[in-house]
Amino acid sequence: MDWEIPAVARTELAAAGLQAAITIALALLCLWLHRRHGKPYFAWFAAAWGLYALRLAAIGSFLLTRQWAFLYAHQVITGLTALALLWAALVFSRQLAWRWRYLAWALFPVVWSLVAIYRLDSFMLAAAPMVAFLAAATMWSGWTFWQYHRRVGSTGARVLAAAFALWGLHHLDYPLLRARGAWTPWGYYLDIAFVLAVGLGIVLLVLDDLRRGLGALSALSGDLQRSPREADVLDALLARPLELPAVRGTAFFAPLPGVPQLVCVRGAGACAGWEGVRPEGAVADGLAAVLATGRPQVAADVGGLPYVAALPVLTGGTATGALVLAGDARDPFTALDESFLRALGQQVGAALHSAALYRTLESRSAELERLSLRMVRQHEEERRRLSRELHDETAQVFTAVKMQLGMLREGVEPAQRQRLDRVLALIDTGIGSIRSVTNDLRPSLLDDLGLLPALRSLCADFSERTGIAASLALPDHPLPALPEDADLALYRAMQEGLSNVARHARARTVTVHLATVPGGVRLSVTDDGGGLAAPADPVRLEREGHMGLVGMRERIGALGGTVTLENVDGGAMLRVFVPTISIRAEGAA
């Protein structure tokens, strides 16, 4: 005889069908999340919702056929669904690894459902243990997410904790109400509300991770772009992830010459003591996997830290190092795509490579500055030697010849004296030229009297030679301590500046000002000759033959100073700054 489906059963089947459709959609969503992000707990969520749909199919089959086997399958699958949801929560929150002993929990619904359906006559005795098991497993899931929320502050985890806690309490009404048909179909609708709440919590969980992870990594990306030095890059690389909730420590691992495995180059937070340490155990295995696969790795319970996550640092598409995050929560970048993490690793690798190039460039620049300073000093030594030789030898020879000719002049006829007078005049001119060249090669006043008197003499001599009115303003107080060779560099700068005014400016007046400014001494040479036709580009100046300005830049730059040439109202200004303390000059010395 055909079984006629009661109206109540038809209503229950309709509600179960709606719940099954929603559950299957949620399972497909979790499968998509697993495929997109590659995280195992999404697969467990998908499996749990798949089991839940099978449970609904089993209860529907029982309503249609009244065969106890379907009721038994419904009971077993219900217990397995609760365990699958609990396991997904534990894998998400604690990165729990599978142990075969956990399989014993799955035996309870299998064994007890067999006893309850086929051996017991008391409904309450048969239902109570299973209901308590379901409520405990569901509430445990809620408690797991609540603990995660307390560590991280996740909105999605808070929603999941509330949904599972209320759902666990809802299980307790089964033997009193739903099993007796009191809540049909409202019990199904309430279950649908809980399923939707859990689905909402999962989506919010993903969005929380995306927002938090992307925010931190975007900030880190900006830090890396602004940091040219390797030390600054490492500081930013280690400091920024510490702002993530539950991250207690960070460390950067990289290979060292002659060391076959990665070594901690620097650590921060809870990992500050890892610097210089070679990894062992789970950390070493995780780093080896990062280098081999170029994919993020997560280990649990490492050195007193609940979780340690390693992100690859890529150079040229190959993992050459790893950024390690340690904390109280599983991988803080859990919901981020692996492709995004690889892109971050490539950016970190590029930033470190750029920092290494910057360090090499700085080293080469320092070497060039030392070479330039050494060449300037050798040049000055050669000028000093030539000046001494001209003064001590050539000028003395001319003086001796003049004396001899003077003695000879006294004993010759008056007609011959005029000719000797012309020779003596030529000798005086030669001696004057030698003295001028000697002074240009190495100003004796600078060595004998110091910088300020030498500048006064240079300014007066310039006005006398060129006819250009020159004024000099000097400080009343002694100059601060300057780097070695600074006096000579300032003298040469003023000498070159006045020479350029005489040759190119067509000026009527020139003003020289030497002043003490914060951090150093500034020399300015200002003329009223109309200014520059084009900006003072060093390459253009060198191409046009203005080697004096180029040499001045090199000389002052070797002392850590600066040279600028710019237009001012009615003329041009040469400004030279020499610092009181020059690291480059001290290092070169």
C-alpha positions in Angstrom: 0.0 0.0 0.0 1.3 3.4 -0.9 2.4 5.7 1.9 0.5 8.9 1.9 2.6 11.9 3.0 0.9 13.9 5.7 0.4 17.6 5.3 2.8 18.3 8.2 5.4 16.1 6.5 5.0 18.0 3.3 5.5 21.3 5.1 8.6 19.9 6.8 9.9 18.6 3.4 9.5 22.0 1.9 11.3 23.7 4.7 14.1 21.1 4.6 14.4 21.6 0.8 14.8 25.3 1.3 17.4 24.7 4.0 19.2 22.2 1.7 19.4 24.7 -1.1 20.8 27.4 1.1 23.3 24.9 2.7 24.5 23.7 -0.7 25.0 27.4 -1.8 27.1 27.9 1.3 29.1 24.8 0.6 29.8 26.0 -2.9 30.9 29.4 -1.5 33.4 27.7 0.8 34.7 25.6 -2.0 35.3 28.7 -4.1 37.1 30.4 -1.1 39.2 27.3 -0.8 40.1 27.3 -4.4 40.9 31.0 -4.4 42.9 31.2 -1.2 44.1 27.6 -0.8 43.4 27.5 2.9 42.4 24.1 4.4 39.7 25.3 6.8 37.6 26.5 3.8 37.6 23.0 2.5 36.5 21.7 6.0 33.7 24.3 6.0 32.6 23.1 2.6 32.7 19.5 3.7 30.7 20.3 6.8 28.0 22.0 4.8 28.0 19.2 2.3 27.4 16.8 5.2 24.6 19.1 6.4 22.9 18.8 3.0 23.2 15.0 3.2 21.6 15.1 6.6 18.6 17.0 5.2 18.4 14.5 2.4 18.4 11.7 4.9 15.6 13.2 7.0 13.6 13.9 3.9 14.1 10.3 2.8 12.9 9.1 6.2 9.8 11.3 6.0 9.0 9.8 2.6 9.8 6.1 3.3 9.6 5.8 7.1 12.6 3.5 6.9 14.7 3.5 10.1 18.0 3.3 8.1 17.5 6.9 6.8 16.8 8.0 10.4 20.0 6.3 11.5 21.9 8.0 8.6 20.4 11.3 9.6 21.6 11.0 13.2 25.1 9.9 12.2 25.5 12.6 9.6 24.2 15.2 12.1 26.9 14.3 14.6 29.6 14.3 11.9 28.5 17.7 10.6 28.9 19.2 14.1 32.4 17.6 14.3 33.3 18.9 10.9 32.3 22.5 11.8 34.2 22.2 15.1 37.3 20.9 13.2 37.1 23.7 10.7 37.0 26.3 13.5 40.0 24.7 15.2 42.0 24.5 12.0 41.2 28.2 11.4 41.9 29.5 14.8 44.7 27.2 16.0 46.2 25.7 12.9 45.5 22.3 14.5 47.1 19.3 12.8 45.3 16.0 12.3 45.9 13.2 14.7 44.4 9.8 14.1 43.1 9.7 17.7 40.7 12.4 16.8 38.8 9.8 14.8 37.5 8.4 18.1 35.2 11.4 18.4 33.5 10.4 15.1 32.7 7.0 16.6 30.3 8.4 19.1 27.5 9.4 16.7 27.9 6.2 14.7 27.7 3.9 17.8 25.2 5.8 19.9 22.8 6.3 17.0 22.8 2.6 16.4 22.0 2.0 20.1 19.5 4.8 20.3 17.4 3.8 17.2 17.6 0.0 17.3 18.0 -0.8 21.0 16.4 1.8 23.2 12.7 2.3 23.7 12.9 5.5 25.8 12.9 8.5 23.5 14.4 10.9 26.1 17.2 8.4 27.0 18.0 7.9 23.3 17.9 11.6 22.3 19.5 13.3 25.4 23.2 12.1 24.9 23.1 12.9 21.2 21.6 16.3 21.8 24.2 17.1 24.5 27.0 15.9 22.1 25.6 18.2 19.3 25.2 21.2 21.6 28.7 20.7 23.2 30.4 20.5 19.8 28.5 23.5 18.4 29.2 25.6 21.5 32.8 24.6 21.4 33.0 26.0 17.8 31.5 29.2 19.1 34.0 29.3 22.0 36.9 28.8 19.6 35.9 31.7 17.4 35.3 33.9 20.5 38.9 33.2 21.7 40.1 34.2 18.3 38.1 37.4 18.4 39.6 38.2 21.8 43.1 37.9 20.3 42.5 39.6 17.0 39.4 41.7 17.3 37.6 40.2 14.3 34.0 41.1 13.5 33.5 37.9 11.6 34.8 35.8 14.5 32.4 37.6 16.8 29.5 36.9 14.5 30.5 33.2 14.2 30.9 32.9 18.0 27.4 34.3 18.6 25.8 32.2 15.9 27.4 28.9 17.0 26.6 29.6 20.7 22.9 30.3 20.0 22.7 27.3 17.6 24.2 25.1 20.3 21.5 26.3 22.7 18.9 25.7 20.0 20.0 22.0 19.8 18.8 21.5 23.4 15.2 22.1 22.5 15.1 19.1 20.1 13.8 16.4 22.4 11.3 18.7 23.9 9.9 20.5 20.9 11.1 19.7 17.4 11.1 15.9 17.7 7.5 16.1 18.7 6.6 18.4 15.7 5.9 21.5 17.9 8.3 23.7 15.8 7.5 22.5 12.4 8.4 24.2 10.1 9.7 27.1 12.4 12.6 25.0 13.7 13.8 24.6 10.1 13.5 28.4 9.6 15.5 29.0 12.7 18.2 26.6 11.5 18.2 28.5 8.2 18.8 31.7 10.1 21.7 30.1 11.9 23.2 28.8 8.7 22.9 32.2 7.1 24.5 33.8 10.2 27.4 31.4 10.0 27.8 32.1 6.3 27.8 35.8 7.0 30.4 35.3 9.7 32.6 33.4 7.2 32.3 36.2 4.7 33.1 38.8 7.3 36.0 36.7 8.5 37.5 36.9 5.0 36.8 40.6 4.7 38.4 41.2 8.1 41.5 39.4 7.0 41.6 41.2 3.7 41.2 44.6 5.2 43.7 44.1 8.0 46.3 42.3 5.9 46.0 44.6 2.9 46.2 47.7 5.1 49.3 46.5 6.8 51.0 45.3 3.6 50.1 48.4 1.7 51.6 50.5 4.5 54.7 48.2 4.4 54.8 48.7 0.6 54.9 52.5 1.1 57.6 52.1 3.8 59.7 50.1 1.4 59.4 52.7 -1.3 60.5 55.5 1.0 63.5 53.6 2.5 66.7 53.7 0.3 69.0 52.2 2.9 69.0 48.5 3.8 68.8 49.2 7.5 65.7 51.3 6.9 64.1 48.7 4.7 64.7 46.0 7.4 63.3 48.3 10.1 60.2 48.9 8.1 59.9 45.3 7.1 60.0 44.2 10.7 58.1 47.0 12.4 55.0 47.3 10.2 53.7 43.7 10.7 53.9 44.2 14.5 50.9 46.5 14.1 48.8 43.5 13.1 46.6 42.1 16.0 48.2 39.1 17.8 51.6 39.4 16.0 54.2 39.4 18.7 57.4 39.2 16.8 59.0 39.4 13.4 62.3 38.2 11.9 64.0 38.4 8.6 66.0 35.3 7.4 68.5 35.5 4.6 71.5 33.5 3.4 75.0 34.5 4.5 78.2 33.7 2.7 79.5 30.2 3.4 76.3 29.2 5.3 74.1 26.6 3.6 70.9 27.6 5.3 69.0 30.8 6.1 70.2 32.8 9.2 68.2 35.4 11.1 69.6 38.7 10.0 67.4 40.8 12.3 64.5 40.3 14.6 62.0 42.5 16.4 59.5 42.0 19.2 59.4 38.5 20.6 61.9 37.5 17.9 64.5 40.1 18.8 66.7 37.4 20.3 66.8 35.4 17.1 69.4 37.6 15.4 72.3 35.6 14.2 70.6 32.3 15.1 70.2 29.4 12.7 66.7 28.0 12.6 65.9 24.6 14.0 63.0 22.2 14.0 59.7 23.4 12.6 61.1 26.8 11.7 63.9 25.3 9.7 61.5 23.0 7.9 59.2 25.9 7.2 62.0 28.0 5.8 63.3 25.1 3.7 59.7 24.7 2.3 59.5 28.5 1.6 62.8 28.3 -0.4 61.8 25.2 -2.2 58.2 26.2 -3.2 58.2 30.0 -2.9 54.9 29.7 -1.0 54.0 30.9 2.5 54.3 28.3 5.3 52.8 28.1 8.8 54.0 26.2 11.8 52.4 25.8 15.3 53.8 25.8 18.8 57.4 27.0 18.0 59.6 28.2 20.9 56.7 29.1 23.1 55.0 31.0 20.3 51.6 29.5 19.3 52.1 30.2 15.6 54.9 31.1 13.2 54.2 32.1 9.6 57.0 32.5 7.0 56.4 34.6 3.8 58.8 34.3 0.9 61.1 37.2 -0.1 61.6 36.8 -3.9 64.4 38.1 -6.1 64.0 37.4 -9.8 61.1 35.1 -9.1 63.2 32.9 -6.7 62.8 32.8 -2.9 66.1 34.1 -1.5 64.9 34.9 2.1 61.8 34.9 4.3 59.9 37.2 6.5 58.8 35.3 9.7 55.8 36.4 11.8 55.2 34.9 15.2 52.1 35.5 17.3 49.0 34.3 19.1 46.9 33.8 16.0 47.4 31.7 12.9 48.8 33.3 9.7 47.6 36.9 9.9 47.6 37.0 6.1 45.3 34.0 5.9 42.7 35.3 3.5 45.1 37.0 1.1 45.7 35.4 -2.2 49.0 33.6 -2.6 49.7 35.6 -5.7 49.4 38.8 -3.7 51.9 37.5 -1.1 54.3 36.5 -3.8 54.0 40.0 -5.3 54.7 41.4 -1.8 57.7 39.1 -1.6 59.0 40.3 -4.9 58.6 43.9 -3.8 60.4 43.2 -0.5 63.2 41.5 -2.5 63.4 44.4 -5.0 63.5 46.9 -2.1 66.4 44.9 -0.5 68.2 44.7 -3.8 67.7 48.4 -4.4 69.0 49.0 -0.9 72.1 46.9 -1.6 72.7 48.8 -4.8 72.2 52.1 -2.9 74.8 50.9 -0.3 77.2 50.0 -3.1 76.6 53.4 -4.7 77.3 55.1 -1.4 80.5 53.2 -1.0 81.6 54.0 -4.5 80.6 57.7 -4.0 82.6 57.8 -0.8 85.6 56.2 -2.6 85.3 58.8 -5.4 85.1 61.6 -2.9 88.2 60.3 -1.1 90.0 60.0 -4.4 88.9 63.5 -5.4 90.1 64.8 -2.0 93.4 63.0 -2.4 93.9 64.4 -5.9 93.1 67.9 -4.6 95.6 67.5 -1.9 98.2 66.1 -4.3 97.5 69.0 -6.6 98.0 71.4 -3.8 101.2 69.7 -2.7 102.5 70.0 -6.3 101.6 73.6 -6.3 103.3 74.1 -3.0 106.4 72.4 -4.3 106.5 74.4 -7.5 105.9 77.6 -5.5 108.8 76.8 -3.2 111.1 75.9 -6.1 110.2 79.1 -7.9 110.7 81.2 -4.7 113.8 79.4 -3.4 115.6 78.7 -6.6 114.4 80.6 -9.7 113.7 83.9 -7.9 117.0 83.6 -6.0 118.8 83.1 -9.3 117.1 86.2 -10.8 118.0 88.1 -7.6 121.7 87.0 -7.8 121.8 87.9 -11.5 120.3 91.3 -10.7 123.0 91.9 -8.0 125.8 90.9 -10.4 124.4 93.2 -13.1 124.2 96.0 -10.6 127.8 95.6 -9.6 128.7 95.4 -13.3 126.7 98.5 -14.0 128.9 100.6 -11.6 132.1 99.8 -13.6 130.9 100.4 -17.2 130.5 103.5 -19.4 127.4 105.6 -19.1 126.3 104.5 -22.6 126.3 100.9 -21.4 124.5 101.7 -18.2 121.3 102.5 -20.0 121.3 99.1 -21.6 122.0 97.4 -18.2 119.2 99.4 -16.7 116.8 98.0 -19.3 118.1 94.5 -18.4 117.6 95.1 -14.7 114.1 96.4 -15.4 113.3 93.2 -17.3 114.7 91.2 -14.4 112.5 93.1 -12.0 109.5 92.3 -14.2 110.5 88.6 -14.2 110.9 88.6 -10.4 107.5 90.2 -10.1 106.0 87.6 -12.4 107.6 84.8 -10.4 106.2 86.3 -7.2 102.7 86.5 -8.8 102.9 83.0 -10.0 104.2 81.8 -6.7 101.3 83.6 -4.9 98.8 82.0 -7.3 100.3 78.6 -6.8 100.3 78.8 -3.0 99.3 82.0 -1.2 102.0 82.7 1.3 99.7 85.0 3.3 97.4 82.0 3.9 100.2 80.0 5.4 101.8 82.9 7.3 98.8 84.9 8.6 95.7 82.8 8.2 92.4 82.8 6.2 90.9 86.3 7.0 94.1 88.4 6.2 94.6 86.3 3.1 91.0 87.1 2.0 91.5 90.8 2.6 94.7 90.8 0.6 93.0 88.9 -2.2 90.1 91.4 -2.3 92.4 94.4 -2.4 94.6 92.9 -5.1 91.6 92.1 -7.2 90.4 95.7 -7.0 93.8 97.0 -7.9 94.3 94.7 -10.9 90.8 94.9 -12.4 89.5 98.3 -11.4 86.2 96.7 -10.1 85.1 98.0 -6.8 85.3 95.1 -4.3 84.0 95.1 -0.7 84.7 92.4 1.8 82.6 91.7 4.9 84.3 89.4 7.5 83.0 88.2 10.9 84.3 90.0 14.0 84.7 86.7 15.9 87.1 83.8 15.1 85.7 81.2 12.8 84.6 77.9 14.2 86.7 74.8 13.8 86.6 73.7 10.2 87.7 70.5 8.4 91.3 70.1 7.3 92.0 72.1 4.0 88.9 74.2 4.5 90.9 77.4 4.7 92.5 76.7 1.4 89.2 75.6 -0.2 87.5 78.9 0.9 90.4 80.9 -0.4 90.4 79.1 -3.7 86.6 79.5 -3.9 86.8 83.2 -3.4 89.8 83.4 -5.8 87.8 81.5 -8.5 84.7 83.6 -7.9 86.5 86.9 -8.3 88.3 85.6 -11.4 84.9 84.6 -13.0 83.6 88.1 -12.2 86.5 89.7 -13.9 86.4 87.4 -17.0 82.6 87.0 -17.6 80.4 89.3 -15.5 81.2 92.8 -16.9 80.4 94.0 -13.4 81.2 97.4 -11.8 81.1 96.2 -8.2 81.4 92.9 -6.3 80.6 92.1 -2.7 82.2 89.3 -0.8 80.7 88.1 2.5 82.0 85.5 4.9 79.7 84.6 7.8 79.2 81.9 10.4 75.9 80.1 9.9 74.3 77.2 11.8 76.4 74.1 11.1 79.2 75.8 9.2 80.6 78.8 7.4 79.2 80.4 4.2 81.1 82.5 1.7 79.2 84.5 -0.9 80.5 86.4 -3.9 77.8 88.7 -5.5 78.3 90.9 -8.5 76.1 93.4 -10.5 77.0 92.1 -13.9 73.6 91.1 -15.2 73.4 87.5 -14.0 73.6 84.1 -15.7 72.2 83.4 -19.2 71.5 79.8 -18.2 71.3 77.7 -15.0 74.7 76.7 -13.6 74.7 73.0 -14.7 78.0 71.3 -13.9 78.0 69.3 -17.1 77.4 72.4 -19.2 80.0 74.4 -17.3 82.6 71.7 -17.9 81.6 71.4 -21.6 82.0 75.2 -22.0 85.4 75.2 -20.3 84.5 76.6 -16.9 86.7 74.0 -15.2 87.3 76.4 -12.2 83.7 76.0 -11.0 83.7 72.3 -11.6 87.0 72.0 -9.6 85.5 74.2 -6.9 82.5 71.9 -6.6 84.8 68.9 -6.3 87.0 70.6 -3.7 84.1 71.9 -1.5 82.2 68.6 -2.0 85.1 66.6 -0.7 84.8 68.6 2.5 81.1 67.8 2.8 80.1 71.3 1.6 78.0 72.7 -1.2 78.5 75.2 -4.1 75.6 77.1 -5.7 75.6 79.7 -8.5 72.4 81.5 -9.1 70.9 84.8 -10.3 70.0 87.6 -7.9 68.6 91.0 -8.5 70.9 92.7 -11.0 73.6 90.1 -11.0 74.8 86.6 -9.9 75.8 85.1 -6.6 78.2 82.3 -5.9 77.4 80.7 -2.5 79.8 78.3 -0.8 79.0 76.4 2.4 81.6 74.4 4.4 80.3 72.5 7.4 82.1 72.7 10.7 82.2 68.9 11.0 82.6 66.8 7.9 82.3 63.1 8.2 83.6 62.5 4.7 86.6 64.7 5.2 87.5 63.0 8.5 87.0 59.6 6.9 89.2 60.6 4.0 91.9 61.9 6.3 
